[in-house]
Amino acid sequence: MFFQRNKGNILNKPSPCDCKRGMTFGQSGGGGMTKTLLKDSLSAQIDKLPYDLQLRVLDFVKTLSPKGVEGKSLLRFEGAIPADDLRLISKAIEEGCERVDANEW
């Protein structure tokens, strides 16, 4: 399990979720843990890691974050390329980019 309930062992300090919820959380989502408790629990677990592992956790979390921009923000570019140019681009793609050259590799 990701979070373990405090058993009274001196080495097993209670996590924020143990203190406030008095329950054990499994991998299935934490049984209704609030965002604040989740952040506190994550922070407590990360604080126990050596610095190099903390950096690895940060790198991993960054891979989970959405990238790019929302499509709505791109609408301002609609019509920026003339229709004739778009047809030429499409034709060039069809003629040159959809071919497979077996000897290329």
Rosetta blueprint (number, residue, H / E / L):
1 M L
2 F L
3 F L
4 Q L
5 R L
6 N L
7 K L
8 G L
9 N L
10 I L
11 L L
12 N L
13 K L
14 P L
15 S L
16 P H
17 C H
18 D H
19 C H
20 K H
21 R H
22 G L
23 M L
24 T L
25 F L
26 G L
27 Q L
28 S L
29 G L
30 G L
31 G L
32 G L
33 M L
34 T L
35 K H
36 T H
37 L H
38 L H
39 K H
40 D H
41 S H
42 L H
43 S H
44 A H
45 Q H
46 I H
47 D H
48 K L
49 L L
50 P L
51 Y H
52 D H
53 L H
54 Q H
55 L H
56 R H
57 V H
58 L H
59 D H
60 F H
61 V H
62 K H
63 T H
64 L H
65 S L
66 P L
67 K L
68 G L
69 V L
70 E L
71 G H
72 K H
73 S H
74 L H
75 L H
76 R H
77 F H
78 E L
79 G L
80 A L
81 I L
82 P L
83 A H
84 D H
85 D H
86 L H
87 R H
88 L H
89 I H
90 S H
91 K H
92 A H
93 I H
94 E H
95 E H
96 G H
97 C H
98 E L
99 R L
100 V L
101 D L
102 A L
103 N L
104 E L
105 W L
